[in-house]
Amino acid sequence: MRALAAFAFLAVFVSLSGCDLLTEQTDEYVLRGNTMGTSYTIKALHARGKVDEEALYQDIKKTLDEANDKLNNWTDDSEISRFNASTTTNWQEISPPFLEVLQEASRINKQSGGRFDITLSPLIDMWGFGPSDRQNPPSEVEIKAALNNVGQADLLEIRDTPAGVRKKKAPVSINLGAIAKGYSADLIGRTLEKHGISNYLVEIGGDLFAHGHNDYGVPWRVGIEKPDEKGRSVQLIVSVLDMGMATSGDYRNFYLDDEGRRMSHIIDPVTGRPVTHNLASVTVLAPTGMRADGLATALLVLGEKAGRELANKLKIPAYFITREADGFATSSSEAFEALMAAKN
């Protein structure tokens, strides 16, 4: 399959091991590699021969390295890891990118009634989806204890000038896994535009931002994956123009407990437990990749009915796939229906 030509699976790009790779295609620039513990794909049209490719490559690499240095929870020396390791409840100065992500996370937290929460780290680890190798589900006592340090609206304070954040309790930590990849896609988009490139698609770990048109002269075509852990296929193809797009699902990162119940990595910050409803995935389109990334998680936690109600309230395009006894059912927000109607 030619990379990103007619359409691409969301979250199903080929991951390359080793170094970054440039294609030799005429008048286009394709870059693939690894970042933030996942893979990325960048495709820019009308770049080859018209921009300084080495300068562009170095600028993209710098952008990704800086995002890693600031927002990556999986390295001990990143800005966010240093913040998490600190025990002070005093104000700590932070970088502009860290502030930008925290502000959007706070916005989504408020809009979703706390269902999107970046202070979930203790629960993520406790349920076996963090860096620890824990195998057994937590007890009720452990869940309640962890919830004492979860709740970004009450436990984090953010200021604009000077850029800073402080914990209300020393053990509080931040996990940006549900928003940082979308933000990094936005940053790469800004980098491409700085080099005069306006037709591009940036995908990082399945989260993306698309601008302009593909090499067929139409908006980028992206496939939403059917949420089936047994195989990979396209559920729906959508056109993405000057928007971010992200899918959150329970079908790749999960395990079955001793009673055969699905334990998803999607944790409800209110209950402290993995979600148990039948919403398998939700795809969101938004003005930025960061916003699409965070909202997709929030809507998945809420479930199909409440998630669709919030999507309608916020007027955002959202596509829901629910797991039924005989397969899958789909529904969508009013904005998604209008978007699809306008493209047809």
VMD Tcl script that draws the C-alpha trace (Angstrom):
set ca {
  {0.00 0.00 0.00}
  {1.45 3.38 -0.95}
  {1.90 5.34 2.27}
  {-0.90 7.85 2.83}
  {-1.84 8.07 -0.86}
  {-5.58 7.42 -1.08}
  {-6.31 6.97 2.62}
  {-4.57 5.82 5.75}
  {-5.73 3.87 8.77}
  {-5.90 5.99 11.86}
  {-3.50 4.28 14.28}
  {-2.44 1.69 11.68}
  {0.66 3.20 10.11}
  {3.66 0.98 9.48}
  {6.18 1.36 12.28}
  {9.76 1.44 11.07}
  {12.60 0.30 13.27}
  {15.85 2.18 13.18}
  {16.46 5.64 11.81}
  {14.19 8.13 10.13}
  {13.43 7.51 6.45}
  {12.93 9.90 3.55}
  {11.21 8.77 0.35}
  {12.52 9.51 -3.13}
  {9.13 10.46 -4.55}
  {8.99 13.51 -6.77}
  {7.69 16.77 -5.30}
  {6.83 15.24 -1.95}
  {8.58 14.62 1.31}
  {7.81 11.64 3.53}
  {9.48 11.12 6.87}
  {8.97 8.20 9.22}
  {10.54 7.33 12.52}
  {9.98 6.87 16.23}
  {9.15 9.33 18.97}
  {7.51 9.33 22.42}
  {7.53 5.54 22.50}
  {5.59 5.23 19.24}
  {5.99 5.80 15.50}
  {5.32 8.87 13.40}
  {4.67 9.57 9.73}
  {4.91 12.98 8.08}
  {3.91 13.62 4.50}
  {4.38 17.05 2.94}
  {3.50 17.90 -0.66}
  {5.26 20.40 -2.92}
  {8.35 20.24 -0.76}
  {10.93 18.26 -2.71}
  {13.21 20.63 -4.58}
  {11.40 23.68 -3.22}
  {12.66 23.75 0.36}
  {15.94 23.03 2.03}
  {15.20 19.42 2.95}
  {18.12 19.07 5.32}
  {17.08 22.22 7.19}
  {13.48 20.97 7.28}
  {14.56 17.56 8.56}
  {16.70 19.11 11.29}
  {13.86 21.43 12.30}
  {11.40 18.53 12.53}
  {13.90 16.49 14.53}
  {14.45 19.44 16.88}
  {10.70 19.86 17.34}
  {10.21 16.18 18.19}
  {13.24 16.11 20.50}
  {11.98 19.16 22.38}
  {8.51 17.66 22.76}
  {10.11 14.50 24.13}
  {12.32 16.46 26.50}
  {9.31 18.28 27.93}
  {6.26 16.02 27.75}
  {7.40 12.39 27.73}
  {6.34 10.47 30.84}
  {8.53 7.51 29.93}
  {11.91 9.20 30.41}
  {13.20 10.17 33.84}
  {14.86 13.41 32.74}
  {11.93 15.02 30.88}
  {10.40 18.21 32.24}
  {7.19 16.44 33.23}
  {9.06 13.57 34.93}
  {11.09 16.05 36.96}
  {7.89 17.78 38.00}
  {6.33 14.46 39.01}
  {9.40 13.49 41.02}
  {9.40 16.76 42.95}
  {7.89 16.82 46.44}
  {7.33 20.56 46.73}
  {3.94 22.23 46.67}
  {5.53 25.55 45.70}
  {5.14 27.09 42.26}
  {7.42 25.57 39.64}
  {8.28 27.41 36.45}
  {7.50 25.48 33.26}
  {8.14 25.84 29.55}
  {5.59 27.41 27.17}
  {4.78 24.02 25.54}
  {4.10 22.43 28.93}
  {1.85 25.37 29.81}
  {-0.02 25.15 26.50}
  {-0.82 21.47 27.04}
  {-1.85 22.03 30.67}
  {-4.23 24.82 29.64}
  {-5.95 22.64 27.04}
  {-6.09 19.72 29.48}
  {-7.77 21.96 32.05}
  {-10.27 23.14 29.46}
  {-11.22 19.59 28.50}
  {-11.32 18.52 32.15}
  {-13.85 21.25 32.91}
  {-15.94 20.61 29.79}
  {-16.11 16.86 30.46}
  {-17.04 17.13 34.13}
  {-13.69 15.71 35.18}
  {-13.82 12.65 32.90}
  {-10.56 13.75 31.28}
  {-7.90 14.02 33.97}
  {-4.11 14.24 33.66}
  {-3.52 13.28 37.32}
  {-4.53 9.65 36.73}
  {-1.01 8.20 36.98}
  {-1.45 6.29 40.26}
  {-4.57 4.57 38.91}
  {-2.99 3.84 35.53}
  {-0.07 2.15 37.28}
  {-2.31 0.38 39.79}
  {-4.39 -1.23 37.04}
  {-1.27 -2.48 35.22}
  {-1.05 0.04 32.37}
  {1.96 2.00 33.57}
  {5.68 1.23 33.81}
  {5.19 -1.27 36.66}
  {4.62 -4.98 36.04}
  {1.67 -5.27 38.38}
  {-0.57 -8.25 37.55}
  {-3.35 -8.16 40.15}
  {-6.24 -5.66 40.21}
  {-6.11 -3.17 43.09}
  {-8.24 -3.54 46.18}
  {-11.03 -1.15 47.12}
  {-8.76 0.36 49.78}
  {-5.98 0.96 47.23}
  {-8.38 2.59 44.76}
  {-9.72 4.97 47.40}
  {-6.20 5.87 48.50}
  {-5.15 6.57 44.92}
  {-8.21 8.73 44.30}
  {-7.00 11.06 47.07}
  {-4.25 12.15 44.68}
  {-6.41 12.29 41.53}
  {-8.42 15.30 40.41}
  {-6.61 17.96 38.43}
  {-9.23 20.65 39.01}
  {-8.58 20.54 42.76}
  {-4.98 19.35 42.93}
  {-3.22 21.43 40.26}
  {-2.95 25.20 39.95}
  {-1.73 26.78 36.72}
  {-0.60 30.33 36.03}
  {0.21 32.10 32.77}
  {2.82 34.66 33.85}
  {5.35 33.53 34.62}
  {4.39 30.15 33.24}
  {4.05 27.84 36.18}
  {2.19 25.01 37.89}
  {2.03 23.79 41.43}
  {0.70 20.73 43.20}
  {-1.72 21.02 46.08}
  {-0.37 17.70 47.40}
  {3.21 16.48 47.03}
  {2.35 12.98 45.64}
  {0.30 14.40 42.72}
  {1.71 13.56 39.30}
  {0.81 14.36 35.71}
  {0.40 11.94 32.80}
  {0.00 13.50 29.33}
  {-0.38 10.22 27.43}
  {-3.89 11.16 26.29}
  {-2.96 14.55 24.84}
  {0.79 14.90 24.15}
  {0.90 13.01 20.84}
  {-1.85 15.17 19.37}
  {0.00 18.27 20.55}
  {3.24 17.03 18.99}
  {1.44 16.61 15.66}
  {0.34 20.24 15.95}
  {3.93 21.31 16.62}
  {5.16 19.51 13.51}
  {2.42 21.21 11.49}
  {3.68 24.58 12.71}
  {7.21 23.61 11.73}
  {6.14 22.62 8.21}
  {4.25 25.87 7.73}
  {7.30 27.81 8.90}
  {9.07 26.26 5.91}
  {6.30 27.36 3.55}
  {4.55 23.97 3.34}
  {0.74 24.11 3.49}
  {-0.27 20.62 2.26}
  {0.68 17.99 4.81}
  {-0.44 15.20 7.09}
  {1.29 14.52 10.40}
  {0.52 11.33 12.34}
  {2.01 10.39 15.70}
  {0.89 7.16 17.31}
  {-2.47 7.34 15.52}
  {-3.20 10.97 16.39}
  {-2.93 13.39 13.51}
  {-3.24 16.84 12.08}
  {-3.96 17.36 8.39}
  {-3.77 20.59 6.41}
  {-4.49 21.35 2.78}
  {-4.79 18.56 0.22}
  {-3.21 15.23 -0.62}
  {-1.50 14.34 -3.90}
  {-4.88 13.74 -5.53}
  {-5.85 17.36 -4.92}
  {-8.53 16.55 -2.37}
  {-8.60 16.71 1.46}
  {-6.65 13.98 3.18}
  {-8.59 10.72 3.42}
  {-8.22 8.85 6.69}
  {-9.63 5.48 7.63}
  {-11.24 4.96 11.03}
  {-10.33 1.50 12.23}
  {-12.96 -1.05 13.14}
  {-12.47 -1.76 16.87}
  {-11.81 -5.47 16.50}
  {-8.86 -6.93 18.41}
  {-8.88 -9.99 16.10}
  {-7.84 -8.08 13.00}
  {-7.59 -4.69 11.36}
  {-10.00 -3.26 8.82}
  {-11.58 0.08 7.93}
  {-14.91 1.01 9.48}
  {-15.29 4.37 7.73}
  {-13.21 6.73 5.60}
  {-13.44 10.45 6.31}
  {-11.96 13.54 4.70}
  {-9.84 15.66 7.02}
  {-9.16 19.28 6.06}
  {-7.26 21.67 8.33}
  {-8.18 19.66 11.43}
  {-6.82 17.31 14.02}
  {-8.23 13.80 14.34}
  {-7.85 11.18 17.05}
  {-9.41 7.88 18.04}
  {-9.61 6.49 21.55}
  {-10.54 2.84 21.96}
  {-10.55 -0.08 24.38}
  {-9.63 -2.78 21.89}
  {-5.81 -2.73 21.76}
  {-4.60 -2.09 25.30}
  {-6.61 -4.29 27.65}
  {-6.61 -7.59 29.49}
  {-9.24 -9.97 30.85}
  {-9.44 -10.42 34.60}
  {-10.02 -13.73 36.37}
  {-13.77 -13.43 35.74}
  {-13.33 -12.75 32.03}
  {-14.15 -9.04 32.26}
  {-12.40 -6.62 29.93}
  {-10.00 -4.33 31.83}
  {-9.30 -1.42 29.49}
  {-6.50 1.13 29.86}
  {-9.22 3.81 29.75}
  {-9.71 4.70 33.42}
  {-12.66 6.68 34.75}
  {-11.22 9.37 37.07}
  {-14.46 9.44 39.06}
  {-14.72 5.73 39.88}
  {-11.01 4.94 39.71}
  {-11.79 1.89 37.58}
  {-11.52 0.93 33.91}
  {-14.64 1.83 31.94}
  {-17.11 -1.05 31.57}
  {-19.69 0.28 29.08}
  {-19.97 -1.02 25.52}
  {-18.46 1.99 23.73}
  {-15.48 0.46 21.92}
  {-14.08 3.55 20.24}
  {-14.74 7.20 19.55}
  {-13.13 9.35 16.87}
  {-13.02 13.12 17.22}
  {-12.16 15.87 14.75}
  {-11.18 19.22 16.22}
  {-9.29 22.41 15.30}
  {-6.07 20.94 16.73}
  {-4.63 17.48 17.15}
  {-4.20 18.17 20.86}
  {-7.89 18.96 21.35}
  {-8.98 15.96 19.27}
  {-6.68 13.71 21.31}
  {-7.95 14.83 24.70}
  {-11.63 14.96 23.73}
  {-11.53 11.45 22.25}
  {-10.45 10.10 25.64}
  {-13.02 12.18 27.50}
  {-15.89 10.99 25.29}
  {-14.81 7.36 25.57}
  {-14.84 7.59 29.36}
  {-18.32 9.15 29.28}
  {-19.80 6.41 27.12}
  {-21.88 6.66 23.95}
  {-24.95 8.50 25.25}
  {-23.27 11.04 27.52}
  {-20.35 11.35 25.12}
  {-22.62 12.16 22.20}
  {-24.50 14.70 24.31}
  {-21.24 16.47 25.17}
  {-20.08 16.36 21.54}
  {-23.34 17.98 20.48}
  {-23.02 20.61 23.21}
  {-19.47 21.45 22.10}
  {-20.44 21.19 18.41}
  {-17.56 18.86 17.62}
  {-17.58 16.05 15.03}
  {-17.47 12.71 16.86}
  {-18.07 9.16 15.61}
  {-18.95 6.38 18.08}
  {-18.64 2.62 17.62}
  {-20.33 0.46 20.25}
  {-19.84 -3.24 20.86}
  {-23.07 -5.24 20.52}
  {-23.85 -8.94 20.94}
  {-23.97 -9.45 17.16}
  {-21.17 -7.07 16.14}
  {-20.84 -3.29 16.18}
  {-23.24 -0.37 16.00}
  {-22.37 3.21 15.12}
  {-23.66 6.67 15.94}
  {-22.36 10.19 15.49}
  {-22.70 13.74 16.72}
  {-24.65 16.33 14.79}
  {-21.43 18.06 13.72}
  {-20.01 14.79 12.38}
  {-23.16 14.12 10.36}
  {-22.98 17.62 8.92}
  {-19.30 17.16 8.09}
  {-19.95 13.89 6.27}
  {-22.89 15.39 4.39}
  {-20.76 18.32 3.24}
  {-18.03 16.00 1.90}
  {-20.46 13.86 -0.14}
}
mol new
graphics top color blue
foreach p $ca { graphics top sphere $p radius 0.5 }
foreach p [lrange $ca 0 end-1] q [lrange $ca 1 end] { graphics top cylinder $p $q radius 0.2 }
display resetview
